[in-house]
Amino acid sequence: MRTETAKSAFERLPTGTETILIVDDDNNVRALIRETLKMKGYHVLEAQFNSGALMASGRHRGIIHLMIADVMMPGINGRELGRRLELLRPDTKILYISGYPKEVLLDEKILEERSSFLQKPLSPETLLPKVREILDAIGSYHQSTDNENDEFVMNMLQSLLTRKKEFELSKEQTAKLESLLIEYEEARLACEAEFMVVELHIQTLAQDDQTPAAEIEAALRNSE
């Protein structure tokens, strides 16, 4: 009966489909968070250390809605990791976790008052509502990305060419569309290659514990 009650209570906890990055050097804690989130429908990325978190962020081409990060880890602490991730992904929200009370972390100036925080040990009953609260505060507005805009243009051009008879396109019009499609694809690939080089440089800076945040910000401004 107690098992059934616990199962029923877990089923009533909030669900989601967003992408969440977990960063914690404790394998057991990371596994608990990962499995809890997956069981509730979330897409999960994970890393054991800060450098791995930035690499995971760089490899993931989609949105990362939330990062859950331990405050006290080897190398740069979780707050510094958060600052660097905010530079690379300003829309990603952050939930800090620690075995220390928030008051202690505030006194030591490791966290700010406005930081979202949960104290360990974590449980599904504390974790899932907090995650949902942070994600719901983001809102449902979605801004089209450059990749989505590129895909729309490519699909439109290809659709016109596929249905050229239906639209009664002349040979000249068809040739212009084909030429435009090739030029657009070449330009898109060139921009993508340039972006990858710049992104690799920024990721390298961000992973270096000695790189000042100002230098990362300057690299980001130069890439715009």
N, CA, C and O of each residue as an XYZ file, in Angstrom:
896
protein
N       0.830     -1.203      0.000
C       0.000      0.000      0.000
C       0.867      1.256      0.000
O       0.580      2.217     -0.714
N       1.944      1.240      0.818
C       2.823      2.397      0.889
C       3.513      2.632     -0.453
O       3.687      3.776     -0.872
N       3.914      1.528     -1.138
C       4.557      1.642     -2.447
C       3.604      2.239     -3.470
O       3.999      3.091     -4.266
N       2.345      1.796     -3.454
C       1.349      2.319     -4.377
C       1.097      3.798     -4.129
O       0.923      4.572     -5.070
N       1.079      4.186     -2.857
C       0.860      5.586     -2.511
C       2.007      6.453     -3.013
O       1.782      7.537     -3.550
N       3.251      5.970     -2.837
C       4.426      6.711     -3.296
C       4.424      6.836     -4.817
O       4.764      7.886     -5.361
N       4.035      5.749     -5.503
C       3.974      5.766     -6.965
C       2.937      6.762     -7.447
O       3.171      7.507     -8.398
N       1.796      6.770     -6.789
C       0.732      7.695     -7.155
C       1.166      9.141     -6.930
O       0.848     10.023     -7.728
N       1.895      9.379     -5.840
C       2.375     10.730     -5.539
C       3.372     11.195     -6.596
O       3.353     12.358     -6.999
N       4.246     10.287     -7.048
C       5.229     10.635     -8.076
C       4.536     10.961     -9.396
O       4.932     11.893    -10.096
N       3.514     10.201     -9.729
C       2.794     10.425    -10.984
C       2.115     11.787    -11.013
O       1.893     12.350    -12.084
N       1.784     12.313     -9.845
C       1.116     13.614     -9.790
C       2.088     14.785     -9.896
O       1.661     15.929    -10.055
N       3.389     14.513     -9.810
C       4.381     15.586     -9.892
C       4.471     16.126    -11.321
O       4.155     15.409    -12.270
N       4.902     17.393    -11.485
C       4.914     18.036    -12.812
C       5.799     17.308    -13.820
O       6.786     16.670    -13.453
N       5.428     17.413    -15.092
C       6.180     16.814    -16.194
C       6.685     17.916    -17.127
O       6.412     19.098    -16.913
N       7.427     17.512    -18.168
C       7.902     18.484    -19.150
C       8.626     17.802    -20.292
O       8.902     16.603    -20.245
N       8.930     18.579    -21.316
C       9.641     18.046    -22.485
C      10.882     18.873    -22.817
O      11.530     18.630    -23.836
N      11.218     19.841    -21.976
C      12.347     20.723    -22.253
C      13.689     19.995    -22.114
O      13.762     18.878    -21.602
N      14.737     20.659    -22.582
C      16.097     20.117    -22.489
C      16.799     20.704    -21.272
O      16.827     21.920    -21.081
N      17.366     19.821    -20.451
C      18.006     20.244    -19.204
C      19.417     19.663    -19.131
O      19.625     18.474    -19.373
N      20.373     20.513    -18.797
C      21.770     20.102    -18.628
C      22.062     19.962    -17.134
O      21.854     20.899    -16.363
N      22.548     18.778    -16.730
C      22.885     18.509    -15.328
C      24.405     18.516    -15.181
O      25.112     17.869    -15.953
N      24.903     19.252    -14.187
C      26.347     19.299    -13.935
C      26.593     19.052    -12.450
O      26.250     19.882    -11.608
N      27.190     17.905    -12.138
C      27.501     17.568    -10.745
C      28.601     16.516    -10.746
O      28.527     15.539    -11.491
N      29.622     16.713     -9.914
C      30.730     15.756     -9.892
C      30.397     14.501     -9.091
O      31.160     13.535     -9.107
N      29.262     14.508     -8.390
C      28.814     13.328     -7.646
C      27.960     12.460     -8.575
O      26.863     12.854     -8.970
N      28.472     11.285     -8.917
C      27.773     10.408     -9.863
C      26.385     10.009     -9.378
O      25.451      9.915    -10.174
N      26.246      9.774     -8.085
C      24.959      9.338     -7.542
C      23.910     10.446     -7.629
O      22.760     10.203     -7.994
N      24.326     11.657     -7.289
C      23.399     12.793     -7.367
C      22.991     13.037     -8.811
O      21.818     13.253     -9.114
N      23.986     12.997     -9.699
C      23.705     13.232    -11.121
C      22.751     12.170    -11.671
O      21.841     12.483    -12.439
N      22.962     10.921    -11.278
C      22.100      9.832    -11.748
C      20.673      9.991    -11.225
O      19.711      9.744    -11.953
N      20.536     10.404     -9.966
C      19.206     10.608     -9.389
C      18.446     11.686    -10.150
O      17.277     11.507    -10.494
N      19.116     12.809    -10.412
C      18.466     13.906    -11.135
C      18.125     13.471    -12.557
O      17.027     13.729    -13.050
N      19.084     12.806    -13.211
C      18.881     12.370    -14.600
C      17.670     11.461    -14.730
O      16.801     11.697    -15.569
N      17.610     10.429    -13.909
C      16.522      9.456    -14.028
C      15.179     10.067    -13.646
O      14.154      9.751    -14.248
N      15.188     10.939    -12.649
C      13.941     11.602    -12.250
C      13.391     12.450    -13.387
O      12.197     12.408    -13.683
N      14.270     13.219    -14.020
C      13.833     14.089    -15.117
C      13.392     13.278    -16.334
O      12.386     13.598    -16.967
N      14.145     12.231    -16.657
C      13.787     11.406    -17.814
C      12.429     10.736    -17.624
O      11.634     10.649    -18.559
N      12.175     10.266    -16.412
C      10.894      9.613    -16.138
C       9.724     10.575    -16.292
O       8.584     10.158    -16.496
N      10.022     11.867    -16.192
C       8.979     12.878    -16.334
C       8.960     13.515    -17.721
O       8.260     14.504    -17.942
N       9.731     12.950    -18.660
C       9.625     13.380    -20.049
C      10.652     14.375    -20.538
O      10.624     14.757    -21.708
N      11.562     14.810    -19.674
C      12.554     15.803    -20.084
C      13.674     15.166    -20.910
O      13.990     13.987    -20.749
N      14.264     15.969    -21.797
C      15.467     15.555    -22.524
C      16.664     16.007    -21.696
O      16.764     17.181    -21.342
N      17.573     15.085    -21.386
C      18.637     15.375    -20.424
C      20.023     15.292    -21.058
O      20.349     14.328    -21.750
N      20.830     16.322    -20.808
C      22.260     16.314    -21.094
C      22.963     16.310    -19.742
O      22.411     16.800    -18.758
N      24.178     15.760    -19.683
C      24.858     15.750    -18.388
C      26.362     15.857    -18.537
O      26.934     15.501    -19.567
N      26.986     16.356    -17.481
C      28.443     16.474    -17.434
C      28.881     16.357    -15.983
O      28.163     16.755    -15.066
N      30.080     15.801    -15.792
C      30.580     15.621    -14.432
C      31.293     16.865    -13.923
O      31.251     17.172    -12.732
N      31.955     17.585    -14.844
C      32.713     18.767    -14.442
C      32.338     19.958    -15.318
O      31.614     19.819    -16.304
N      32.843     21.130    -14.941
C      32.486     22.360    -15.634
C      32.927     22.368    -17.095
O      32.176     22.808    -17.966
N      34.144     21.883    -17.370
C      34.620     21.864    -18.752
C      33.733     20.975    -19.612
O      33.445     21.300    -20.764
N      33.301     19.852    -19.048
C      32.405     18.963    -19.773
C      31.054     19.603    -20.034
O      30.423     19.337    -21.057
N      30.608     20.449    -19.109
C      29.331     21.138    -19.283
C      29.390     22.089    -20.469
O      28.452     22.151    -21.265
N      30.486     22.828    -20.592
C      30.623     23.766    -21.700
C      30.780     23.030    -23.027
O      30.313     23.502    -24.064
N      31.436     21.875    -22.993
C      31.552     21.065    -24.208
C      30.185     20.516    -24.614
O      29.841     20.507    -25.796
N      29.412     20.061    -23.635
C      28.068     19.542    -23.930
C      27.186     20.643    -24.502
O      26.395     20.407    -25.415
N      27.328     21.844    -23.957
C      26.570     22.985    -24.472
C      26.963     23.296    -25.907
O      26.108     23.589    -26.742
N      28.271     23.232    -26.195
C      28.747     23.530    -27.542
C      28.309     22.504    -28.563
O      28.046     22.844    -29.716
N      28.228     21.234    -28.145
C      27.836     20.172    -29.077
C      26.340     20.176    -29.363
O      25.905     19.764    -30.438
N      25.555     20.646    -28.394
C      24.098     20.593    -28.550
C      23.628     21.756    -29.411
O      23.842     22.916    -29.061
N      22.986     21.450    -30.539
C      22.590     22.489    -31.480
C      21.244     23.119    -31.150
O      20.909     24.176    -31.685
N      20.479     22.494    -30.289
C      19.167     23.043    -29.956
C      19.214     23.920    -28.715
O      20.282     24.294    -28.230
N      18.026     24.236    -28.216
C      17.906     25.060    -27.019
C      18.208     24.229    -25.776
O      17.792     23.074    -25.683
N      18.925     24.811    -24.829
C      19.049     24.239    -23.488
C      18.238     25.154    -22.577
O      18.634     26.290    -22.315
N      17.118     24.659    -22.102
C      16.200     25.507    -21.347
C      16.682     25.776    -19.928
O      16.436     26.848    -19.375
N      17.372     24.794    -19.339
C      17.755     24.915    -17.932
C      19.040     24.144    -17.672
O      19.241     23.054    -18.208
N      19.911     24.722    -16.840
C      21.068     23.989    -16.333
C      20.913     23.835    -14.825
O      20.642     24.804    -14.117
N      21.088     22.607    -14.339
C      21.111     22.333    -12.903
C      22.561     22.060    -12.538
O      23.136     21.072    -12.996
N      23.163     22.919    -11.722
C      24.601     22.819    -11.461
C      24.910     22.855     -9.970
O      24.377     23.677     -9.224
N      25.785     21.943     -9.555
C      26.297     21.973     -8.189
C      27.169     23.216     -8.024
O      27.948     23.555     -8.915
N      27.037     23.881     -6.904
C      27.793     25.116     -6.687
C      29.268     24.826     -6.447
O      30.130     25.521     -6.985
N      29.568     23.804     -5.645
C      30.944     23.519     -5.250
C      31.476     22.324     -6.030
O      31.130     21.178     -5.744
N      32.326     22.606     -7.026
C      32.931     21.551     -7.836
C      34.396     21.878     -8.075
O      34.803     23.029     -7.915
N      35.206     20.877     -8.459
C      36.610     21.149     -8.778
C      36.739     22.153     -9.920
O      35.887     22.204    -10.808
N      37.810     22.953     -9.893
C      37.990     23.970    -10.927
C      37.144     25.191    -10.613
O      36.985     25.555     -9.448
N      36.603     25.821    -11.638
C      35.731     26.970    -11.406
C      34.457     26.493    -10.722
O      33.977     25.393    -10.996
N      33.905     27.321     -9.827
C      32.705     26.883     -9.118
C      31.468     27.013    -10.006
O      31.525     27.553    -11.111
N      30.357     26.503     -9.493
C      29.137     26.488    -10.284
C      28.659     27.868    -10.678
O      28.092     28.042    -11.756
N      28.879     28.861     -9.813
C      28.447     30.229    -10.138
C      29.233     30.779    -11.317
O      28.663     31.424    -12.197
N      30.550     30.527    -11.344
C      31.361     30.989    -12.470
C      30.970     30.249    -13.746
O      30.939     30.837    -14.827
N      30.671     28.960    -13.615
C      30.171     28.205    -14.763
C      28.885     28.843    -15.280
O      28.692     28.984    -16.487
N      28.007     29.227    -14.352
C      26.760     29.870    -14.744
C      26.997     31.162    -15.501
O      26.315     31.436    -16.489
N      27.957     31.962    -15.049
C      28.271     33.226    -15.722
C      28.766     32.969    -17.142
O      28.413     33.699    -18.068
N      29.578     31.941    -17.309
C      30.114     31.642    -18.636
C      29.035     31.080    -19.562
O      28.997     31.393    -20.752
N      28.166     30.253    -19.000
C      27.083     29.719    -19.821
C      26.118     30.830    -20.227
O      25.579     30.811    -21.334
N      25.898     31.792    -19.340
C      25.013     32.912    -19.656
C      25.551     33.720    -20.831
O      24.775     34.265    -21.616
N      26.876     33.802    -20.957
C      27.474     34.512    -22.086
C      27.238     33.752    -23.389
O      26.975     34.352    -24.431
N      27.335     32.420    -23.315
C      27.177     31.592    -24.509
C      25.711     31.330    -24.832
O      25.327     31.263    -26.000
N      24.896     31.183    -23.790
C      23.470     30.883    -23.972
C      22.662     31.757    -23.010
O      22.247     31.292    -21.948
N      22.440     33.010    -23.375
C      21.774     33.940    -22.452
C      20.343     33.560    -22.087
O      19.817     34.043    -21.084
N      19.701     32.703    -22.885
C      18.316     32.320    -22.597
C      18.211     31.117    -21.658
O      17.116     30.779    -21.207
N      19.333     30.475    -21.362
C      19.304     29.302    -20.491
C      19.165     29.718    -19.028
O      19.945     30.533    -18.534
N      18.181     29.162    -18.342
C      17.996     29.425    -16.917
C      18.884     28.481    -16.106
O      19.295     27.428    -16.594
N      19.173     28.868    -14.868
C      20.098     28.079    -14.046
C      19.498     27.822    -12.669
O      18.983     28.730    -12.016
N      19.580     26.567    -12.246
C      19.194     26.168    -10.893
C      20.440     25.631    -10.201
O      21.013     24.631    -10.633
N      20.857     26.297     -9.126
C      22.037     25.864     -8.384
C      21.622     24.919     -7.265
O      20.569     25.089     -6.651
N      22.470     23.910     -7.007
C      22.226     22.970     -5.916
C      23.489     22.846     -5.080
O      24.598     23.014     -5.589
N      23.321     22.552     -3.796
C      24.482     22.399     -2.914
C      24.053     21.749     -1.612
O      22.891     21.819     -1.212
N      25.023     21.113     -0.957
C      24.773     20.580      0.373
C      24.799     21.673      1.426
O      24.325     21.470      2.544
N      25.354     22.840      1.076
C      25.388     23.974      1.996
C      24.077     24.763      1.906
O      23.485     24.849      0.830
N      23.625     25.331      3.008
C      22.432     26.188      2.958
C      22.698     27.425      2.101
O      23.842     27.860      1.966
N      21.648     27.980      1.531
C      21.810     29.153      0.675
C      22.382     30.329      1.454
O      23.145     31.123      0.904
N      22.022     30.449      2.732
C      22.504     31.565      3.541
C      24.027     31.572      3.623
O      24.654     32.630      3.571
N      24.621     30.377      3.753
C      26.082     30.272      3.822
C      26.705     30.701      2.499
O      27.703     31.421      2.483
N      26.120     30.263      1.399
C      26.641     30.608      0.076
C      26.485     32.098     -0.207
O      27.312     32.693     -0.897
N      25.424     32.697      0.327
C      25.242     34.143      0.175
C      26.283     34.899      0.994
O      26.856     35.881      0.523
N      26.526     34.440      2.218
C      27.518     35.093      3.082
C      28.910     35.038      2.466
O      29.693     35.979      2.589
N      29.209     33.921      1.800
C      30.521     33.754      1.165
C      30.567     34.384     -0.224
O      31.578     34.305     -0.921
N      29.452     35.014     -0.619
C      29.335     35.683     -1.929
C      29.553     34.717     -3.093
O      30.050     35.098     -4.152
N      29.173     33.466     -2.873
C      29.247     32.471     -3.946
C      27.982     32.526     -4.796
O      28.025     32.303     -6.006
N      26.852     32.827     -4.148
C      25.581     32.977     -4.853
C      25.024     34.372     -4.634
O      25.401     35.072     -3.694
N      24.114     34.763     -5.529
C      23.378     36.006     -5.363
C      21.982     35.690     -4.831
O      21.486     34.574     -4.985
N      21.368     36.669     -4.215
C      20.050     36.472     -3.614
C      19.026     36.005     -4.648
O      18.155     35.191     -4.343
N      19.136     36.528     -5.878
C      18.149     36.205     -6.914
C      18.358     34.824     -7.533
O      17.523     34.369     -8.316
N      19.459     34.151     -7.194
C      19.755     32.845     -7.793
C      18.727     31.798     -7.371
O      18.349     31.728     -6.201
N      18.279     30.987     -8.327
C      17.400     29.855     -8.006
C      18.243     28.772     -7.342
O      19.343     28.467     -7.802
N      17.726     28.194     -6.262
C      18.567     27.298     -5.463
C      17.734     26.212     -4.789
O      16.602     26.444     -4.365
N      18.332     25.008     -4.700
C      17.793     23.913     -3.896
C      18.932     23.314     -3.082
O      20.044     23.140     -3.582
N      18.645     23.001     -1.829
C      19.663     22.376     -0.983
C      19.551     20.859     -1.059
O      18.453     20.303     -1.042
N      20.698     20.200     -1.144
C      20.739     18.746     -1.093
C      20.485     18.292      0.345
O      20.735     19.051      1.282
N      19.994     17.069      0.530
C      19.670     16.068     -0.494
C      18.388     16.421     -1.246
O      17.447     16.982     -0.685
N      18.382     16.073     -2.535
C      17.233     16.356     -3.382
C      16.268     15.178     -3.377
O      16.649     14.038     -3.109
N      15.032     15.477     -3.674
C      14.018     14.435     -3.850
C      13.141     14.850     -5.023
O      13.098     16.032     -5.363
N      12.442     13.912     -5.646
C      11.525     14.293     -6.733
C      10.512     15.344     -6.294
O      10.119     16.205     -7.081
N      10.091     15.269     -5.024
C       9.074     16.195     -4.516
C       9.590     17.631     -4.425
O       8.812     18.578     -4.536
N      10.898     17.794     -4.224
C      11.454     19.154     -4.182
C      11.978     19.588     -5.549
O      11.860     20.754     -5.924
N      12.561     18.635     -6.295
C      13.202     18.968     -7.569
C      12.200     19.315     -8.666
O      12.304     20.372     -9.288
N      11.238     18.437     -8.907
C      10.348     18.603    -10.062
C       9.487     19.867    -10.008
O       9.375     20.553    -11.024
N       8.879     20.203     -8.875
C       8.118     21.462     -8.841
C       9.005     22.691     -9.061
O       8.584     23.654     -9.702
N      10.239     22.657     -8.529
C      11.146     23.791     -8.700
C      11.551     23.937    -10.162
O      11.580     25.047    -10.694
N      11.862     22.822    -10.807
C      12.217     22.842    -12.234
C      11.068     23.408    -13.055
O      11.273     24.251    -13.929
N       9.853     22.938    -12.767
C       8.686     23.404    -13.518
C       8.430     24.890    -13.279
O       8.050     25.618    -14.196
N       8.641     25.326    -12.053
C       8.456     26.743    -11.707
C       9.394     27.633    -12.525
O       8.976     28.660    -13.060
N      10.669     27.228    -12.615
C      11.656     28.018    -13.364
C      11.332     28.015    -14.850
O      11.385     29.058    -15.501
N      10.999     26.851    -15.388
C      10.712     26.750    -16.820
C       9.441     27.506    -17.191
O       9.385     28.141    -18.244
N       8.437     27.446    -16.349
C       7.189     28.157    -16.644
C       7.389     29.666    -16.626
O       6.677     30.403    -17.308
N       8.360     30.121    -15.843
C       8.639     31.557    -15.778
C       9.279     32.065    -17.059
O       9.260     33.266    -17.329
N       9.850     31.154    -17.858
C      10.478     31.544    -19.124
C       9.426     32.030    -20.099
O       9.671     32.957    -20.871
N       8.243     31.403    -20.069
C       7.185     31.765    -21.009
C       7.240     30.888    -22.238
O       8.220     30.184    -22.480
N       6.181     30.944    -23.004
C       6.054     30.071    -24.172
C       6.469     30.743    -25.466
O       6.382     30.129    -26.530
N       6.929     32.024    -25.404
C       7.316     32.720    -26.629
C       8.526     32.049    -27.250
O       9.507     31.753    -26.567
N       8.448     31.815    -28.534
C       9.558     31.192    -29.252
C       9.970     32.067    -30.417
O       9.155     32.372    -31.287
N      11.221     32.469    -30.437
C      11.738     33.285    -31.524
C      12.412     32.385    -32.545
O      13.195     31.506    -32.186
N      12.110     32.605    -33.813
C      12.695     31.777    -34.859
C      14.202     31.943    -34.883
O      14.710     33.060    -34.779
N      14.916     30.842    -35.019
C      16.366     30.888    -35.108
C      16.781     31.062    -36.557
O      15.975     30.888    -37.471
N      18.062     31.412    -36.761
C      18.573     31.550    -38.122
C      18.444     30.238    -38.878
O      18.127     30.237    -40.068
N      18.689     29.117    -38.197
C      18.582     27.813    -38.855
C      17.165     27.557    -39.347
O      16.963     27.024    -40.438
N      16.173     27.946    -38.523
C      14.786     27.743    -38.924
C      14.432     28.623    -40.117
O      13.718     28.189    -41.021
N      14.936     29.872    -40.122
C      14.684     30.765    -41.250
C      15.337     30.234    -42.522
O      14.732     30.270    -43.594
N      16.573     29.739    -42.409
C      17.267     29.158    -43.562
C      16.477     27.981    -44.124
O      16.304     27.850    -45.335
N      16.005     27.135    -43.225
C      15.262     25.950    -43.655
C      13.979     26.348    -44.376
O      13.588     25.714    -45.355
N      13.325     27.407    -43.884
C      12.092     27.874    -44.520
C      12.358     28.337    -45.949
O      11.623     27.981    -46.870
N      13.422     29.140    -46.132
C      13.749     29.651    -47.466
C      14.105     28.506    -48.408
O      13.647     28.468    -49.550
N      14.930     27.568    -47.920
C      15.324     26.432    -48.754
C      14.106     25.607    -49.168
O      13.980     25.219    -50.330
N      13.223     25.345    -48.228
C      12.027     24.554    -48.532
C      11.131     25.267    -49.535
O      10.539     24.638    -50.413
N      11.038     26.600    -49.394
C      10.201     27.369    -50.310
C      10.748     27.298    -51.736
O       9.992     27.084    -52.684
N      12.060     27.477    -51.887
C      12.676     27.419    -53.215
C      12.530     26.025    -53.829
O      12.206     25.887    -55.009
N      12.770     25.005    -53.021
C      12.656     23.636    -53.522
C      11.220     23.306    -53.910
O      10.979     22.595    -54.886
N      10.267     23.829    -53.137
C       8.856     23.592    -53.450
C       8.472     24.239    -54.780
O       7.741     23.653    -55.579
N       8.971     25.447    -55.005
C       8.683     26.135    -56.267
C       9.238     25.355    -57.455
O       8.581     25.223    -58.488
N      10.453     24.841    -57.294
C      11.066     24.084    -58.387
C      10.337     22.763    -58.628
O      10.155     22.346    -59.772
N       9.924     22.116    -57.553
C       9.213     20.845    -57.686
C       7.872     21.028    -58.393
O       7.420     20.153    -59.132
N       7.245     22.181    -58.155
C       5.913     22.433    -58.717
C       5.965     23.456    -59.857
O       5.016     24.211    -60.072
N       7.085     23.468    -60.582
C       7.266     24.481    -61.630
C       6.208     24.376    -62.730
O       5.800     25.388    -63.300
N       5.767     23.156    -63.026
C       4.723     23.004    -64.046
C       3.400     23.575    -63.552
O       2.676     24.243    -64.290
N       3.104     23.295    -62.286
C       1.853     23.793    -61.701
C       1.819     25.312    -61.696
O       0.772     25.919    -61.926
N       2.984     25.932    -61.429
C       3.057     27.390    -61.394
C       3.372     27.987    -62.771
O       3.483     29.204    -62.923
N       3.512     27.110    -63.763
C       3.773     27.530    -65.147
C       5.005     28.428    -65.235
O       4.972     29.499    -65.842
N       6.089     27.969    -64.618
C       7.333     28.733    -64.653
C       8.022     28.533    -65.995
O       8.060     27.425    -66.531
N       8.563     29.616    -66.525
C       9.303     29.524    -67.777
C      10.677     28.918    -67.514
O      11.079     28.752    -66.363
N      11.393     28.590    -68.587
C      12.742     28.042    -68.440
C      13.660     29.050    -67.754
O      14.498     28.682    -66.931
N      13.492     30.326    -68.105
C      14.322     31.367    -67.491
C      14.042     31.483    -65.994
O      14.968     31.591    -65.191
N      12.769     31.459    -65.626
C      12.406     31.545    -64.209
C      12.923     30.333    -63.435
O      13.410     30.456    -62.311
N      12.806     29.161    -64.061
C      13.305     27.941    -63.415
C      14.810     28.004    -63.220
O      15.325     27.634    -62.165
N      15.517     28.479    -64.251
C      16.976     28.590    -64.171
C      17.388     29.571    -63.074
O      18.356     29.326    -62.354
N      16.655     30.681    -62.946
C      16.968     31.673    -61.910
C      16.752     31.086    -60.513
O      17.553     31.307    -59.605
N      15.656     30.333    -60.357
C      15.386     29.714    -59.059
C      16.460     28.689    -58.703
O      16.912     28.625    -57.560
N      16.865     27.888    -59.689
C      17.910     26.887    -59.453
C      19.223     27.559    -59.069
O      19.926     27.104    -58.167
N      19.549     28.656    -59.770
C      20.769     29.399    -59.467
C      20.703     30.010    -58.070
O      21.681     29.988    -57.323
N      19.527     30.558    -57.727
C      19.339     31.161    -56.408
C      19.469     30.116    -55.305
O      20.059     30.375    -54.257
N      18.915     28.938    -55.553
C      18.985     27.857    -54.570
C      20.435     27.447    -54.316
O      20.835     27.238    -53.171
N      21.219     27.332    -55.393
C      22.633     26.958    -55.262
C      23.410     28.037    -54.515
O      24.198     27.736    -53.618
N      23.182     29.307    -54.891
C      23.880     30.415    -54.233
C      23.528     30.486    -52.745
O      24.394     30.709    -51.899
N      22.257     30.294    -52.446
C      21.810     30.370    -51.056
C      22.442     29.260    -50.225
O      22.879     29.488    -49.097
N      22.486     28.055    -50.795
C      23.065     26.921    -50.082
C      24.560     27.125    -49.859
O      25.074     26.820    -48.783
N      25.268     27.643    -50.876
C      26.701     27.898    -50.735
C      26.962     28.955    -49.661
O      27.877     28.814    -48.851
N      26.149     30.016    -49.664
C      26.312     31.077    -48.660
C      26.013     30.551    -47.261
O      26.700     30.891    -46.297
N      24.978     29.716    -47.161
C      24.616     29.152    -45.856
C      25.733     28.274    -45.309
O      26.064     28.352    -44.126
N      26.314     27.437    -46.167
C      27.400     26.554    -45.738
C      28.638     27.349    -45.342
O      29.326     26.997    -44.384
N      28.922     28.427    -46.083
C      30.080     29.265    -45.760
C      29.896     29.938    -44.400
O      30.824     29.987    -43.594
N      28.683     30.458    -44.151
C      28.395     31.100    -42.859
C      28.464     30.088    -41.722
O      28.960     30.388    -40.636
N      27.960     28.887    -41.986
C      27.972     27.846    -40.968
C      29.400     27.450    -40.610
O      29.713     27.242    -39.437
N      30.264     27.345    -41.618
C      31.664     26.993    -41.375
C      32.365     28.083    -40.567
O      33.130     27.794    -39.648
N      32.093     29.349    -40.925
C      32.697     30.469    -40.194
C      32.209     30.498    -38.753
O      32.983     30.743    -37.828
N      30.913     30.246    -38.572
C      30.344     30.238    -37.225
C      30.979     29.142    -36.376
O      31.253     29.357    -35.195
N      31.218     27.969    -36.963
C      31.804     26.857    -36.215
C      33.209     27.195    -35.738
O      33.599     26.817    -34.634
N      33.978     27.912    -36.572
C      35.331     28.310    -36.182
C      35.277     29.282    -35.010
O      36.018     29.140    -34.038
N      34.380     30.282    -35.113
C      34.239     31.273    -34.041
C      33.748     30.610    -32.760
O      34.251     30.896    -31.674
N      32.755     29.716    -32.893
C      32.197     29.043    -31.718
C      33.250     28.187    -31.021
O      33.301     28.136    -29.792
N      34.093     27.511    -31.811
C      35.156     26.696    -31.232
C      36.120     27.562    -30.434
O      36.569     27.173    -29.356
N      36.438     28.746    -30.971
C      37.332     29.673    -30.268
C      36.715     30.118    -28.945
O      37.390     30.152    -27.916
N      35.419     30.462    -28.982
C      34.739     30.925    -27.773
C      34.636     29.804    -26.746
O      34.833     30.030    -25.552
N      34.324     28.587    -27.215
C      34.230     27.453    -26.302
C      35.580     27.179    -25.639
O      35.638     26.842    -24.457
N      36.671     27.324    -26.409
C      38.012     27.109    -25.861
C      38.308     28.126    -24.769
O      38.859     27.784    -23.722
N      37.936     29.387    -25.021
C      38.131     30.428    -24.010
C      37.312     30.134    -22.760
O      37.800     30.274    -21.639
N      36.057     29.722    -22.966
C      35.150     29.504    -21.843
C      35.587     28.333    -20.973
O      35.337     28.326    -19.768
N      36.240     27.341    -21.579
C      36.650     26.157    -20.822
C      37.938     26.390    -20.033
O      38.269     25.615    -19.136
N      38.658     27.454    -20.366
C      39.905     27.760    -19.673
C      39.587     28.460    -18.354
O      39.018     29.551    -18.350
N      39.952     27.833    -17.240
C      39.650     28.404    -15.928
C      40.269     29.786    -15.742
O      39.782     30.572    -14.929
N      41.336     30.096    -16.483
C      42.052     31.351    -16.295
C      41.539     32.474    -17.195
O      41.981     33.616    -17.068
N      40.619     32.164    -18.095
C      40.129     33.185    -19.024
C      39.147     34.115    -18.325
O      38.131     33.645    -17.814
N      39.416     35.425    -18.283
C      38.463     36.359    -17.667
C      37.158     36.388    -18.458
O      37.152     36.217    -19.677
N      36.061     36.605    -17.750
C      34.760     36.664    -18.422
C      34.725     37.790    -19.452
O      34.054     37.672    -20.477
N      35.451     38.891    -19.182
C      35.461     40.030    -20.108
C      36.037     39.635    -21.462
O      35.588     40.129    -22.496
N      37.025     38.750    -21.460
C      37.624     38.311    -22.725
C      36.637     37.471    -23.523
O      36.591     37.558    -24.751
N      35.847     36.657    -22.827
C      34.829     35.857    -23.505
C      33.767     36.779    -24.099
O      33.318     36.573    -25.226
N      33.364     37.803    -23.327
C      32.372     38.757    -23.819
C      32.879     39.468    -25.068
O      32.117     39.676    -26.013
N      34.163     39.844    -25.083
C      34.739     40.526    -26.242
C      34.713     39.620    -27.467
O      34.410     40.071    -28.572
N      35.029     38.343    -27.271
C      34.995     37.392    -28.386
C      33.585     37.235    -28.925
O      33.390     37.118    -30.135
N      32.603     37.233    -28.035
C      31.213     37.129    -28.465
C      30.791     38.357    -29.263
O      30.109     38.231    -30.280
N      31.193     39.549    -28.806
C      30.843     40.773    -29.528
C      31.464     40.782    -30.915
O      30.826     41.208    -31.878
N      32.699     40.318    -31.024
C      33.380     40.300    -32.322
C      32.761     39.299    -33.284
O      32.912     39.420    -34.499
N      32.051     38.291    -32.728
C      31.455     37.264    -33.585
C      30.104     37.686    -34.136
O      29.578     37.035    -35.038
N      29.534     38.761    -33.615
C      28.194     39.181    -34.040
C      28.229     39.852    -35.412
O      27.188     40.267    -35.922
